[in-house]
Amino acid sequence: METTMHRVFRSRWWMPTFSVALGVAILVAAWAGGDPAFGVFGLGLMTALGAVFLLGGRSETLSGLGGPGRDERWEAIDLRATAGTGLVLICVVIGTWLWEIGHGHDGSPYSQLGAIAGVTYVVAVAILRWRS
Amino acid sequence: MRNDIRMLRDTAELSQGQLAEAMSVSRQTINSIETGRYTPSLPLAMALARFFDRAVEEIFHGDDDA
């Protein structure tokens, strides 16, 4: 059954809009941080990325990443890719945390990131087990 | 998991794109199902079976089926 969320994520405008919105957020943050040139570069880059998604043509990868090609197979691909990405990220965070404390530092911010990831995973497993 | 989707589609003289449109999935997904690279969800398998007026087990075969 298609939900409103499905319709939003499968719209051809979803990823271009998200890209430009992220670009605007980069511009605002960079401007606030005193580096507007970086912000303009970030907005330009994200706008170009949004245009690639919008005008991606027949590429299944772009269509899936961009929204319109997101059927159940793509959602399975997306889920596995997200899990793989998360695993790599966690390994990097743990490795970098060990490197930091091995060099006499307190491990920040990797200790906090690792803790957030660990707690989030356990809570997610508990909720998903309860719901299934 | 093996299946008879390609044979049934050919018999019905449908293109992958036409079947994909009827199932609300991409043409690539139909191709992946036909080649056995993707096992569809139960709802999609049931929709395919209904579309071809067959039972699910008539279309999809486990690897250890005769």
N, CA and C atoms of all chains as a GROMACS GRO file, in nm:
protein
  594
    1MET      N    1   0.085  -0.119   0.000
    1MET     CA    2   0.000   0.000   0.000
    1MET      C    3   0.089   0.125   0.000
    2GLU      N    4   0.062   0.214  -0.092
    2GLU     CA    5   0.145   0.333  -0.104
    2GLU      C    6   0.099   0.439  -0.004
    3THR      N    7   0.192   0.487   0.076
    3THR     CA    8   0.162   0.589   0.175
    3THR      C    9   0.201   0.726   0.120
    4THR      N   10   0.164   0.830   0.197
    4THR     CA   11   0.202   0.965   0.156
    4THR      C   12   0.353   0.979   0.149
    5MET      N   13   0.423   0.913   0.246
    5MET     CA   14   0.570   0.918   0.247
    5MET      C   15   0.626   0.857   0.119
    6HIS      N   16   0.566   0.743   0.078
    6HIS     CA   17   0.610   0.679  -0.046
    6HIS      C   18   0.595   0.776  -0.163
    7ARG      N   19   0.480   0.843  -0.168
    7ARG     CA   20   0.453   0.934  -0.280
    7ARG      C   21   0.554   1.048  -0.280
    8VAL      N   22   0.585   1.098  -0.161
    8VAL     CA   23   0.683   1.209  -0.152
    8VAL      C   24   0.819   1.162  -0.200
    9PHE      N   25   0.865   1.046  -0.147
    9PHE     CA   26   0.999   0.999  -0.180
    9PHE      C   27   1.010   0.952  -0.325
   10ARG      N   28   0.895   0.920  -0.386
   10ARG     CA   29   0.898   0.874  -0.526
   10ARG      C   30   0.872   0.986  -0.625
   11SER      N   31   0.849   1.106  -0.573
   11SER     CA   32   0.830   1.220  -0.662
   11SER      C   33   0.962   1.254  -0.729
   12ARG      N   34   0.955   1.293  -0.857
   12ARG     CA   35   1.079   1.331  -0.927
   12ARG      C   36   1.138   1.459  -0.871
   13TRP      N   37   1.059   1.530  -0.792
   13TRP     CA   38   1.106   1.657  -0.735
   13TRP      C   39   1.168   1.639  -0.598
   14TRP      N   40   1.157   1.520  -0.538
   14TRP     CA   41   1.204   1.500  -0.401
   14TRP      C   42   1.353   1.527  -0.386
   15MET      N   43   1.436   1.456  -0.461
   15MET     CA   44   1.580   1.469  -0.442
   15MET      C   45   1.633   1.604  -0.489
   16PRO      N   46   1.584   1.658  -0.605
   16PRO     CA   47   1.628   1.793  -0.641
   16PRO      C   48   1.593   1.897  -0.534
   17THR      N   49   1.472   1.887  -0.479
   17THR     CA   50   1.431   1.982  -0.374
   17THR      C   51   1.517   1.965  -0.250
   18PHE      N   52   1.541   1.839  -0.211
   18PHE     CA   53   1.625   1.813  -0.093
   18PHE      C   54   1.767   1.866  -0.115
   19SER      N   55   1.820   1.846  -0.236
   19SER     CA   56   1.956   1.891  -0.266
   19SER      C   57   1.968   2.042  -0.254
   20VAL      N   58   1.872   2.112  -0.314
   20VAL     CA   59   1.876   2.259  -0.310
   20VAL      C   60   1.855   2.308  -0.166
   21ALA      N   61   1.764   2.244  -0.091
   21ALA     CA   62   1.740   2.284   0.049
   21ALA      C   63   1.867   2.264   0.131
   22LEU      N   64   1.938   2.155   0.107
   22LEU     CA   65   2.065   2.132   0.178
   22LEU      C   66   2.168   2.238   0.137
   23GLY      N   67   2.167   2.273   0.009
   23GLY     CA   68   2.256   2.378  -0.040
   23GLY      C   69   2.229   2.510   0.029
   24VAL      N   70   2.102   2.543   0.046
   24VAL     CA   71   2.065   2.668   0.115
   24VAL      C   72   2.111   2.661   0.261
   25ALA      N   73   2.094   2.545   0.324
   25ALA     CA   74   2.139   2.529   0.464
   25ALA      C   75   2.291   2.547   0.474
   26ILE      N   76   2.364   2.496   0.375
   26ILE     CA   77   2.510   2.513   0.372
   26ILE      C   78   2.545   2.662   0.358
   27LEU      N   79   2.470   2.730   0.269
   27LEU     CA   80   2.494   2.873   0.248
   27LEU      C   81   2.472   2.951   0.377
   28VAL      N   82   2.359   2.923   0.444
   28VAL     CA   83   2.326   2.995   0.568
   28VAL      C   84   2.432   2.967   0.676
   29ALA      N   85   2.469   2.839   0.691
   29ALA     CA   86   2.567   2.802   0.794
   29ALA      C   87   2.704   2.864   0.764
   30ALA      N   88   2.746   2.858   0.637
   30ALA     CA   89   2.876   2.913   0.600
   30ALA      C   90   2.877   3.065   0.616
   31TRP      N   91   2.764   3.127   0.580
   31TRP     CA   92   2.753   3.273   0.594
   31TRP      C   93   2.763   3.311   0.741
   32ALA      N   94   2.691   3.236   0.826
   32ALA     CA   95   2.695   3.263   0.970
   32ALA      C   96   2.836   3.240   1.026
   33GLY      N   97   2.907   3.148   0.963
   33GLY     CA   98   3.042   3.118   1.008
   33GLY      C   99   3.148   3.208   0.948
   34GLY      N  100   3.106   3.305   0.870
   34GLY     CA  101   3.198   3.403   0.814
   34GLY      C  102   3.268   3.361   0.686
   35ASP      N  103   3.215   3.260   0.618
   35ASP     CA  104   3.277   3.215   0.493
   35ASP      C  105   3.170   3.201   0.384
   36PRO      N  106   3.111   3.316   0.342
   36PRO     CA  107   3.001   3.308   0.243
   36PRO      C  108   3.043   3.247   0.111
   37ALA      N  109   3.169   3.261   0.073
   37ALA     CA  110   3.214   3.204  -0.055
   37ALA      C  111   3.199   3.052  -0.054
   38PHE      N  112   3.234   2.992   0.059
   38PHE     CA  113   3.216   2.846   0.071
   38PHE      C  114   3.068   2.810   0.060
   39GLY      N  115   2.983   2.894   0.122
   39GLY     CA  116   2.839   2.871   0.116
   39GLY      C  117   2.785   2.877  -0.025
   40VAL      N  118   2.830   2.976  -0.101
   40VAL     CA  119   2.786   2.991  -0.240
   40VAL      C  120   2.833   2.870  -0.321
   41PHE      N  121   2.957   2.827  -0.296
   41PHE     CA  122   3.009   2.708  -0.365
   41PHE      C  123   2.924   2.585  -0.329
   42GLY      N  124   2.891   2.571  -0.202
   42GLY     CA  125   2.810   2.457  -0.158
   42GLY      C  126   2.672   2.458  -0.221
   43LEU      N  127   2.610   2.576  -0.225
   43LEU     CA  128   2.476   2.587  -0.286
   43LEU      C  129   2.484   2.553  -0.434
   44GLY      N  130   2.586   2.604  -0.501
   44GLY     CA  131   2.602   2.575  -0.644
   44GLY      C  132   2.621   2.427  -0.670
   45LEU      N  133   2.703   2.364  -0.586
   45LEU     CA  134   2.730   2.221  -0.601
   45LEU      C  135   2.603   2.138  -0.578
   46MET      N  136   2.528   2.173  -0.474
   46MET     CA  137   2.406   2.097  -0.444
   46MET      C  138   2.298   2.121  -0.548
   47THR      N  139   2.293   2.243  -0.603
   47THR     CA  140   2.196   2.273  -0.709
   47THR      C  141   2.230   2.192  -0.835
   48ALA      N  142   2.359   2.183  -0.865
   48ALA     CA  143   2.402   2.104  -0.981
   48ALA      C  144   2.367   1.956  -0.960
   49LEU      N  145   2.386   1.909  -0.836
   49LEU     CA  146   2.351   1.770  -0.805
   49LEU      C  147   2.201   1.747  -0.823
   50GLY      N  148   2.122   1.844  -0.776
   50GLY     CA  149   1.976   1.834  -0.793
   50GLY      C  150   1.938   1.830  -0.939
   51ALA      N  151   2.008   1.909  -1.021
   51ALA     CA  152   1.979   1.911  -1.166
   51ALA      C  153   2.013   1.776  -1.228
   52VAL      N  154   2.121   1.713  -1.181
   52VAL     CA  155   2.158   1.581  -1.234
   52VAL      C  156   2.047   1.481  -1.205
   53PHE      N  157   1.992   1.486  -1.083
   53PHE     CA  158   1.883   1.395  -1.049
   53PHE      C  159   1.759   1.423  -1.133
   54LEU      N  160   1.732   1.552  -1.153
   54LEU     CA  161   1.610   1.590  -1.226
   54LEU      C  162   1.620   1.554  -1.374
   55LEU      N  163   1.742   1.567  -1.430
   55LEU     CA  164   1.760   1.546  -1.573
   55LEU      C  165   1.837   1.417  -1.601
   56GLY      N  166   1.828   1.323  -1.508
   56GLY     CA  167   1.909   1.202  -1.515
   56GLY      C  168   1.877   1.108  -1.628
   57GLY      N  169   1.769   1.134  -1.699
   57GLY     CA  170   1.735   1.051  -1.814
   57GLY      C  171   1.697   0.909  -1.775
   58ARG      N  172   1.756   0.812  -1.844
   58ARG     CA  173   1.711   0.673  -1.829
   58ARG      C  174   1.794   0.594  -1.728
   59SER      N  175   1.889   0.659  -1.662
   59SER     CA  176   1.973   0.586  -1.566
   59SER      C  177   1.889   0.535  -1.449
   60GLU      N  178   1.892   0.402  -1.425
   60GLU     CA  179   1.814   0.345  -1.314
   60GLU      C  180   1.870   0.391  -1.180
   61THR      N  181   2.002   0.402  -1.172
   61THR     CA  182   2.065   0.445  -1.047
   61THR      C  183   2.019   0.586  -1.010
   62LEU      N  184   2.025   0.677  -1.107
   62LEU     CA  185   1.982   0.815  -1.079
   62LEU      C  186   1.832   0.820  -1.051
   63SER      N  187   1.755   0.741  -1.126
   63SER     CA  188   1.611   0.738  -1.106
   63SER      C  189   1.576   0.685  -0.967
   64GLY      N  190   1.650   0.582  -0.922
   64GLY     CA  191   1.625   0.526  -0.789
   64GLY      C  192   1.670   0.621  -0.679
   65LEU      N  193   1.789   0.676  -0.696
   65LEU     CA  194   1.838   0.771  -0.596
   65LEU      C  195   1.751   0.896  -0.593
   66GLY      N  196   1.704   0.936  -0.710
   66GLY     CA  197   1.628   1.059  -0.720
   66GLY      C  198   1.484   1.047  -0.677
   67GLY      N  199   1.426   0.928  -0.681
   67GLY     CA  200   1.289   0.912  -0.634
   67GLY      C  201   1.197   0.831  -0.723
   68PRO      N  202   1.182   0.867  -0.852
   68PRO     CA  203   1.079   0.801  -0.933
   68PRO      C  204   1.097   0.651  -0.948
   69GLY      N  205   1.220   0.602  -0.945
   69GLY     CA  206   1.245   0.460  -0.967
   69GLY      C  207   1.238   0.377  -0.840
   70ARG      N  208   1.185   0.431  -0.732
   70ARG     CA  209   1.188   0.361  -0.603
   70ARG      C  210   1.072   0.263  -0.590
   71ASP      N  211   1.088   0.146  -0.645
   71ASP     CA  212   0.990   0.041  -0.621
   71ASP      C  213   1.045  -0.049  -0.509
   72GLU      N  214   0.980  -0.165  -0.486
   72GLU     CA  215   1.021  -0.248  -0.371
   72GLU      C  216   1.164  -0.302  -0.386
   73ARG      N  217   1.207  -0.333  -0.509
   73ARG     CA  218   1.344  -0.380  -0.528
   73ARG      C  219   1.442  -0.270  -0.491
   74TRP      N  220   1.412  -0.149  -0.534
   74TRP     CA  221   1.501  -0.038  -0.502
   74TRP      C  222   1.505  -0.014  -0.350
   75GLU      N  223   1.391  -0.029  -0.285
   75GLU     CA  224   1.389  -0.010  -0.139
   75GLU      C  225   1.476  -0.115  -0.071
   76ALA      N  226   1.477  -0.237  -0.124
   76ALA     CA  227   1.565  -0.341  -0.068
   76ALA      C  228   1.712  -0.304  -0.090
   77ILE      N  229   1.742  -0.254  -0.210
   77ILE     CA  230   1.878  -0.210  -0.240
   77ILE      C  231   1.917  -0.096  -0.146
   78ASP      N  232   1.826  -0.001  -0.130
   78ASP     CA  233   1.851   0.116  -0.046
   78ASP      C  234   1.878   0.074   0.099
   79LEU      N  235   1.798  -0.022   0.147
   79LEU     CA  236   1.812  -0.068   0.286
   79LEU      C  237   1.949  -0.133   0.308
   80ARG      N  238   1.990  -0.217   0.213
   80ARG     CA  239   2.119  -0.285   0.226
   80ARG      C  240   2.234  -0.187   0.212
   81ALA      N  241   2.220  -0.093   0.120
   81ALA     CA  242   2.325   0.008   0.102
   81ALA      C  243   2.337   0.095   0.227
   82THR      N  244   2.222   0.130   0.286
   82THR     CA  245   2.223   0.211   0.408
   82THR      C  246   2.288   0.134   0.523
   83ALA      N  247   2.255   0.006   0.536
   83ALA     CA  248   2.314  -0.076   0.642
   83ALA      C  249   2.466  -0.087   0.622
   84GLY      N  250   2.508  -0.106   0.499
   84GLY     CA  251   2.651  -0.116   0.470
   84GLY      C  252   2.723   0.015   0.501
   85THR      N  253   2.660   0.125   0.462
   85THR     CA  254   2.718   0.257   0.489
   85THR      C  255   2.730   0.278   0.640
   86GLY      N  256   2.625   0.243   0.714
   86GLY     CA  257   2.627   0.258   0.859
   86GLY      C  258   2.737   0.174   0.922
   87LEU      N  259   2.755   0.053   0.871
   87LEU     CA  260   2.859  -0.036   0.926
   87LEU      C  261   2.998   0.023   0.905
   88VAL      N  262   3.022   0.074   0.784
   88VAL     CA  263   3.152   0.136   0.755
   88VAL      C  264   3.173   0.257   0.847
   89LEU      N  265   3.068   0.337   0.860
   89LEU     CA  266   3.078   0.458   0.943
   89LEU      C  267   3.110   0.423   1.088
   90ILE      N  268   3.042   0.320   1.141
   90ILE     CA  269   3.065   0.279   1.280
   90ILE      C  270   3.208   0.229   1.297
   91CYS      N  271   3.255   0.150   1.200
   91CYS     CA  272   3.394   0.100   1.208
   91CYS      C  273   3.494   0.216   1.209
   92VAL      N  274   3.468   0.317   1.125
   92VAL     CA  275   3.557   0.434   1.120
   92VAL      C  276   3.551   0.510   1.252
   93VAL      N  277   3.431   0.527   1.307
   93VAL     CA  278   3.416   0.600   1.434
   93VAL      C  279   3.491   0.526   1.546
   94ILE      N  280   3.473   0.396   1.554
   94ILE     CA  281   3.541   0.318   1.660
   94ILE      C  282   3.692   0.323   1.641
   95GLY      N  283   3.735   0.305   1.515
   95GLY     CA  284   3.878   0.308   1.487
   95GLY      C  285   3.940   0.444   1.521
   96THR      N  286   3.871   0.549   1.480
   96THR     CA  287   3.922   0.684   1.507
   96THR      C  288   3.919   0.715   1.657
   97TRP      N  289   3.817   0.665   1.727
   97TRP     CA  290   3.809   0.684   1.872
   97TRP      C  291   3.927   0.615   1.942
   98LEU      N  292   3.957   0.492   1.900
   98LEU     CA  293   4.071   0.421   1.959
   98LEU      C  294   4.202   0.495   1.929
   99TRP      N  295   4.213   0.547   1.805
   99TRP     CA  296   4.332   0.624   1.767
   99TRP      C  297   4.347   0.747   1.856
  100GLU      N  298   4.236   0.816   1.878
  100GLU     CA  299   4.239   0.938   1.959
  100GLU      C  300   4.279   0.910   2.104
  101ILE      N  301   4.217   0.809   2.166
  101ILE     CA  302   4.252   0.782   2.306
  101ILE      C  303   4.393   0.721   2.314
  102GLY      N  304   4.436   0.656   2.207
  102GLY     CA  305   4.572   0.603   2.203
  102GLY      C  306   4.678   0.712   2.195
  103HIS      N  307   4.634   0.831   2.154
  103HIS     CA  308   4.726   0.945   2.146
  103HIS      C  309   4.703   1.044   2.259
  104GLY      N  310   4.640   0.996   2.366
  104GLY     CA  311   4.626   1.079   2.486
  104GLY      C  312   4.513   1.178   2.485
  105HIS      N  313   4.424   1.169   2.384
  105HIS     CA  314   4.309   1.261   2.380
  105HIS      C  315   4.189   1.195   2.448
  106ASP      N  316   4.081   1.273   2.467
  106ASP     CA  317   3.964   1.216   2.537
  106ASP      C  318   3.870   1.141   2.441
  107GLY      N  319   3.901   1.142   2.313
  107GLY     CA  320   3.820   1.065   2.217
  107GLY      C  321   3.704   1.142   2.158
  108SER      N  322   3.684   1.266   2.200
  108SER     CA  323   3.573   1.347   2.145
  108SER      C  324   3.603   1.387   2.001
  109PRO      N  325   3.503   1.395   1.916
  109PRO     CA  326   3.362   1.364   1.942
  109PRO      C  327   3.327   1.219   1.910
  110TYR      N  328   3.431   1.136   1.884
  110TYR     CA  329   3.404   0.999   1.838
  110TYR      C  330   3.341   0.911   1.946
  111SER      N  331   3.375   0.937   2.072
  111SER     CA  332   3.313   0.861   2.181
  111SER      C  333   3.162   0.888   2.186
  112GLN      N  334   3.123   1.015   2.170
  112GLN     CA  335   2.980   1.050   2.170
  112GLN      C  336   2.910   0.991   2.048
  113LEU      N  337   2.976   1.000   1.931
  113LEU     CA  338   2.915   0.946   1.809
  113LEU      C  339   2.896   0.794   1.821
  114GLY      N  340   2.998   0.728   1.876
  114GLY     CA  341   2.989   0.584   1.895
  114GLY      C  342   2.878   0.547   1.992
  115ALA      N  343   2.867   0.625   2.099
  115ALA     CA  344   2.761   0.598   2.198
  115ALA      C  345   2.623   0.618   2.138
  116ILE      N  346   2.607   0.727   2.062
  116ILE     CA  347   2.477   0.753   1.996
  116ILE      C  348   2.443   0.638   1.901
  117ALA      N  349   2.542   0.595   1.823
  117ALA     CA  350   2.518   0.486   1.727
  117ALA      C  351   2.480   0.357   1.801
  118GLY      N  352   2.552   0.325   1.906
  118GLY     CA  353   2.524   0.202   1.980
  118GLY      C  354   2.386   0.203   2.043
  119VAL      N  355   2.351   0.313   2.109
  119VAL     CA  356   2.219   0.322   2.173
  119VAL      C  357   2.108   0.320   2.068
  120THR      N  358   2.129   0.394   1.959
  120THR     CA  359   2.028   0.397   1.853
  120THR      C  360   2.003   0.258   1.796
  121TYR      N  361   2.112   0.183   1.776
  121TYR     CA  362   2.096   0.048   1.719
  121TYR      C  363   2.017  -0.042   1.814
  122VAL      N  364   2.053  -0.039   1.942
  122VAL     CA  365   1.983  -0.125   2.039
  122VAL      C  366   1.835  -0.086   2.050
  123VAL      N  367   1.806   0.045   2.054
  123VAL     CA  368   1.667   0.091   2.063
  123VAL      C  369   1.591   0.051   1.936
  124ALA      N  370   1.655   0.067   1.820
  124ALA     CA  371   1.590   0.031   1.694
  124ALA      C  372   1.558  -0.119   1.690
  125VAL      N  373   1.654  -0.200   1.733
  125VAL     CA  374   1.631  -0.346   1.735
  125VAL      C  375   1.513  -0.379   1.828
  126ALA      N  376   1.511  -0.316   1.946
  126ALA     CA  377   1.404  -0.343   2.043
  126ALA      C  378   1.268  -0.303   1.985
  127ILE      N  379   1.260  -0.185   1.922
  127ILE     CA  380   1.133  -0.138   1.866
  127ILE      C  381   1.089  -0.227   1.750
  128LEU      N  382   1.182  -0.260   1.662
  128LEU     CA  383   1.147  -0.342   1.546
  128LEU      C  384   1.105  -0.483   1.588
  129ARG      N  385   1.173  -0.538   1.692
  129ARG     CA  386   1.133  -0.670   1.742
  129ARG      C  387   0.993  -0.664   1.801
  130TRP      N  388   0.964  -0.555   1.874
  130TRP     CA  389   0.833  -0.539   1.937
  130TRP      C  390   0.723  -0.526   1.832
  131ARG      N  391   0.754  -0.459   1.722
  131ARG     CA  392   0.653  -0.434   1.619
  131ARG      C  393   0.635  -0.551   1.523
  132SER      N  394   0.729  -0.646   1.525
  132SER     CA  395   0.719  -0.754   1.426
  132SER      C  396   0.659  -0.880   1.486
  133MET      N  397   1.551  -1.810  -0.650
  133MET     CA  398   1.423  -1.877  -0.674
  133MET      C  399   1.386  -1.870  -0.822
  134ARG      N  400   1.358  -1.984  -0.881
  134ARG     CA  401   1.322  -1.987  -1.023
  134ARG      C  402   1.175  -1.945  -1.040
  135ASN      N  403   1.142  -1.898  -1.159
  135ASN     CA  404   1.002  -1.861  -1.184
  135ASN      C  405   0.972  -1.867  -1.334
  136ASP      N  406   0.844  -1.861  -1.364
  136ASP     CA  407   0.799  -1.873  -1.504
  136ASP      C  408   0.748  -1.739  -1.560
  137ILE      N  409   0.792  -1.631  -1.497
  137ILE     CA  410   0.739  -1.500  -1.538
  137ILE      C  411   0.769  -1.470  -1.686
  138ARG      N  412   0.893  -1.500  -1.728
  138ARG     CA  413   0.929  -1.467  -1.868
  138ARG      C  414   0.841  -1.546  -1.965
  139MET      N  415   0.823  -1.674  -1.937
  139MET     CA  416   0.742  -1.757  -2.026
  139MET      C  417   0.597  -1.707  -2.030
  140LEU      N  418   0.542  -1.675  -1.913
  140LEU     CA  419   0.404  -1.626  -1.908
  140LEU      C  420   0.392  -1.490  -1.977
  141ARG      N  421   0.493  -1.407  -1.960
  141ARG     CA  422   0.490  -1.275  -2.024
  141ARG      C  423   0.499  -1.288  -2.175
  142ASP      N  424   0.586  -1.377  -2.220
  142ASP     CA  425   0.599  -1.400  -2.364
  142ASP      C  426   0.468  -1.454  -2.421
  143THR      N  427   0.406  -1.547  -2.348
  143THR     CA  428   0.279  -1.604  -2.394
  143THR      C  429   0.172  -1.496  -2.405
  144ALA      N  430   0.173  -1.403  -2.309
  144ALA     CA  431   0.075  -1.294  -2.310
  144ALA      C  432   0.115  -1.182  -2.406
  145GLU      N  433   0.232  -1.200  -2.472
  145GLU     CA  434   0.283  -1.100  -2.567
  145GLU      C  435   0.294  -0.962  -2.505
  146LEU      N  436   0.352  -0.960  -2.386
  146LEU     CA  437   0.374  -0.834  -2.316
  146LEU      C  438   0.523  -0.804  -2.312
  147SER      N  439   0.556  -0.677  -2.315
  147SER     CA  440   0.696  -0.638  -2.295
  147SER      C  441   0.722  -0.628  -2.144
  148GLN      N  442   0.849  -0.626  -2.108
  148GLN     CA  443   0.882  -0.607  -1.966
  148GLN      C  444   0.826  -0.475  -1.916
  149GLY      N  445   0.831  -0.374  -1.999
  149GLY     CA  446   0.780  -0.242  -1.960
  149GLY      C  447   0.631  -0.244  -1.934
  150GLN      N  448   0.557  -0.317  -2.018
  150GLN     CA  449   0.412  -0.325  -1.999
  150GLN      C  450   0.376  -0.398  -1.871
  151LEU      N  451   0.448  -0.509  -1.844
  151LEU     CA  452   0.421  -0.583  -1.719
  151LEU      C  453   0.462  -0.497  -1.598
  152ALA      N  454   0.574  -0.427  -1.614
  152ALA     CA  455   0.620  -0.341  -1.504
  152ALA      C  456   0.516  -0.235  -1.471
  153GLU      N  457   0.460  -0.176  -1.575
  153GLU     CA  458   0.359  -0.072  -1.554
  153GLU      C  459   0.236  -0.130  -1.485
  154ALA      N  460   0.197  -0.250  -1.525
  154ALA     CA  461   0.080  -0.314  -1.463
  154ALA      C  462   0.106  -0.346  -1.316
  155MET      N  463   0.232  -0.374  -1.281
  155MET     CA  464   0.267  -0.411  -1.144
  155MET      C  465   0.316  -0.291  -1.062
  156SER      N  466   0.324  -0.174  -1.125
  156SER     CA  467   0.374  -0.051  -1.059
  156SER      C  468   0.516  -0.069  -1.007
  157VAL      N  469   0.599  -0.135  -1.086
  157VAL     CA  470   0.742  -0.146  -1.054
  157VAL      C  471   0.820  -0.106  -1.178
  158SER      N  472   0.951  -0.100  -1.166
  158SER     CA  473   1.033  -0.061  -1.280
  158SER      C  474   1.054  -0.179  -1.376
  159ARG      N  475   1.088  -0.147  -1.500
  159ARG     CA  476   1.118  -0.253  -1.598
  159ARG      C  477   1.237  -0.336  -1.551
  160GLN      N  478   1.334  -0.268  -1.488
  160GLN     CA  479   1.452  -0.339  -1.438
  160GLN      C  480   1.415  -0.440  -1.330
  161THR      N  481   1.313  -0.409  -1.252
  161THR     CA  482   1.270  -0.503  -1.147
  161THR      C  483   1.210  -0.629  -1.209
  162ILE      N  484   1.130  -0.611  -1.313
  162ILE     CA  485   1.074  -0.728  -1.383
  162ILE      C  486   1.188  -0.811  -1.442
  163ASN      N  487   1.286  -0.745  -1.501
  163ASN     CA  488   1.401  -0.817  -1.557
  163ASN      C  489   1.476  -0.893  -1.448
  164SER      N  490   1.495  -0.830  -1.333
  164SER     CA  491   1.567  -0.896  -1.222
  164SER      C  492   1.490  -1.016  -1.170
  165ILE      N  493   1.357  -1.005  -1.167
  165ILE     CA  494   1.275  -1.119  -1.122
  165ILE      C  495   1.287  -1.233  -1.223
  166GLU      N  496   1.275  -1.199  -1.351
  166GLU     CA  497   1.280  -1.303  -1.455
  166GLU      C  498   1.414  -1.377  -1.455
  167THR      N  499   1.521  -1.305  -1.428
  167THR     CA  500   1.653  -1.368  -1.430
  167THR      C  501   1.690  -1.429  -1.294
  168GLY      N  502   1.599  -1.418  -1.198
  168GLY     CA  503   1.623  -1.481  -1.068
  168GLY      C  504   1.717  -1.404  -0.977
  169ARG      N  505   1.753  -1.282  -1.016
  169ARG     CA  506   1.844  -1.203  -0.932
  169ARG      C  507   1.770  -1.136  -0.817
  170TYR      N  508   1.638  -1.121  -0.830
  170TYR     CA  509   1.559  -1.059  -0.724
  170TYR      C  510   1.436  -1.144  -0.697
  171THR      N  511   1.414  -1.176  -0.569
  171THR     CA  512   1.294  -1.249  -0.529
  171THR      C  513   1.191  -1.146  -0.484
  172PRO      N  514   1.076  -1.141  -0.551
  172PRO     CA  515   0.978  -1.036  -0.516
  172PRO      C  516   0.918  -1.059  -0.378
  173SER      N  517   0.862  -0.951  -0.324
  173SER     CA  518   0.789  -0.962  -0.197
  173SER      C  519   0.665  -1.047  -0.219
  174LEU      N  520   0.606  -1.095  -0.111
  174LEU     CA  521   0.485  -1.176  -0.122
  174LEU      C  522   0.371  -1.098  -0.191
  175PRO      N  523   0.347  -0.971  -0.155
  175PRO     CA  524   0.241  -0.896  -0.226
  175PRO      C  525   0.266  -0.887  -0.376
  176LEU      N  526   0.391  -0.865  -0.417
  176LEU     CA  527   0.420  -0.854  -0.561
  176LEU      C  528   0.407  -0.991  -0.628
  177ALA      N  529   0.452  -1.096  -0.560
  177ALA     CA  530   0.438  -1.231  -0.614
  177ALA      C  531   0.290  -1.265  -0.632
  178MET      N  532   0.208  -1.227  -0.535
  178MET     CA  533   0.064  -1.253  -0.545
  178MET      C  534   0.001  -1.170  -0.657
  179ALA      N  535   0.046  -1.047  -0.671
  179ALA     CA  536  -0.007  -0.962  -0.779
  179ALA      C  537   0.029  -1.020  -0.915
  180LEU      N  538   0.152  -1.071  -0.928
  180LEU     CA  539   0.194  -1.134  -1.054
  180LEU      C  540   0.110  -1.259  -1.081
  181ALA      N  541   0.088  -1.337  -0.977
  181ALA     CA  542   0.009  -1.460  -0.994
  181ALA      C  543  -0.134  -1.426  -1.036
  182ARG      N  544  -0.192  -1.326  -0.971
  182ARG     CA  545  -0.328  -1.284  -1.007
  182ARG      C  546  -0.332  -1.233  -1.152
  183PHE      N  547  -0.228  -1.158  -1.188
  183PHE     CA  548  -0.223  -1.100  -1.323
  183PHE      C  549  -0.226  -1.210  -1.429
  184PHE      N  550  -0.152  -1.318  -1.403
  184PHE     CA  551  -0.145  -1.428  -1.501
  184PHE      C  552  -0.248  -1.538  -1.472
  185ASP      N  553  -0.336  -1.510  -1.373
  185ASP     CA  554  -0.443  -1.604  -1.338
  185ASP      C  555  -0.387  -1.741  -1.299
  186ARG      N  556  -0.282  -1.740  -1.217
  186ARG     CA  557  -0.220  -1.861  -1.168
  186ARG      C  558  -0.207  -1.852  -1.016
  187ALA      N  559  -0.174  -1.967  -0.954
  187ALA     CA  560  -0.139  -1.965  -0.812
  187ALA      C  561   0.009  -1.930  -0.799
  188VAL      N  562   0.044  -1.872  -0.686
  188VAL     CA  563   0.184  -1.830  -0.666
  188VAL      C  564   0.280  -1.947  -0.685
  189GLU      N  565   0.242  -2.063  -0.628
  189GLU     CA  566   0.333  -2.178  -0.636
  189GLU      C  567   0.341  -2.238  -0.775
  190GLU      N  568   0.250  -2.199  -0.864
  190GLU     CA  569   0.260  -2.244  -1.003
  190GLU      C  570   0.364  -2.162  -1.079
  191ILE      N  571   0.390  -2.043  -1.029
  191ILE     CA  572   0.481  -1.951  -1.099
  191ILE      C  573   0.621  -1.952  -1.038
  192PHE      N  574   0.625  -1.957  -0.905
  192PHE     CA  575   0.754  -1.951  -0.836
  192PHE      C  576   0.790  -2.089  -0.782
  193HIS      N  577   0.916  -2.127  -0.801
  193HIS     CA  578   0.961  -2.260  -0.763
  193HIS      C  579   1.085  -2.249  -0.676
  194GLY      N  580   1.081  -2.315  -0.560
  194GLY     CA  581   1.200  -2.320  -0.476
  194GLY      C  582   1.310  -2.398  -0.545
  195ASP      N  583   1.434  -2.370  -0.510
  195ASP     CA  584   1.548  -2.436  -0.575
  195ASP      C  585   1.547  -2.587  -0.560
  196ASP      N  586   1.480  -2.638  -0.452
  196ASP     CA  587   1.477  -2.782  -0.431
  196ASP      C  588   1.351  -2.847  -0.487
  197ASP      N  589   1.266  -2.767  -0.558
  197ASP     CA  590   1.147  -2.825  -0.621
  197ASP      C  591   1.187  -2.914  -0.738
  198ALA      N  592   1.105  -3.013  -0.762
  198ALA     CA  593   1.133  -3.102  -0.876
  198ALA      C  594   1.105  -3.030  -1.007
   0.00000   0.00000   0.00000
